[in-house]
Structure formats: structure tokens, C-alpha cells
Amino acid sequence: MSHGKLFARLYAYVIRGDVLTWLKNFLSGRTHRTKVGRSLSDISGVVHGRGVGPVMFIIFIDDLAKLLEQYGITAKLFADDVKVYFEISGADDVAKLQATPDMEL
């Protein structure tokens, strides 16, 4: 998750001033690691295991859900998970899904 894009979205949601500064300080310069067996990965995003993480994720991807709705695609958001639903019952539905624009978060 791009922290810069997250901070821009927070600002658009009128989260400003001391709260935005606190969130920037809380998230900036942090590296998170996930260990699977002997492998470690470096990721940037929100801190897992904190209450602020799921809220930041929902704010970050909220625009995606709204955009998908315009194309008849349902997105269900919960905590740090997204499920996308679209019924394909014929070739027209396939073409409609393929016409959905590429989205960069």
C-alpha cells in the first residue's frame, strides 16, 4: 500500500491536522515483515494487529468499490479483505467485465 496515496485519501476524507500528522508519523519509516518458514518478506502498508490497520485499508480501497459498482461489479469489504462478485451468464457479460478499466490503487 502506498503511504502517499493513503495520506492523500485520508486528506480527501477530511482527516487533517494533528490526526493526519499522527498517522503519518505512525506509518512512515516502518517496514513490516512476514515470515513463512525460513523466508522473510519486506512490505510497506499498515501495521497488522492494530485497530487502525483495517480502517486505513477500507479508506484506501473505498474508491475501488465505488468504481466497480458503476460496472455492475459488487465488492464486499471487511477489515483487510475484499471479495468481488460478478455474474457471468453469457458472452456479453464477459465483454462487460473485460471493458472494466484497469485501476491502479
Sequence and secondary structure as in RCSB ss.txt:
>XXXX:A:sequence
MSHGKLFARLYAYVIRGDVLTWLKNFLSGRTHRTKVGRSLSDISGVVHGRGVGPVMFIIFIDDLAKLLEQYGITA
KLFADDVKVYFEISGADDVAKLQATPDMEL
>XXXX:A:secstr
  HHHHHHHHHHTT  HHHHHHHHHHHTT  EEEEETTEEEEE S  TTSTHHHHHHHHHHHHHHHHHHTTT EE
EEETTEEEEE    SHHHHHHHHHS     
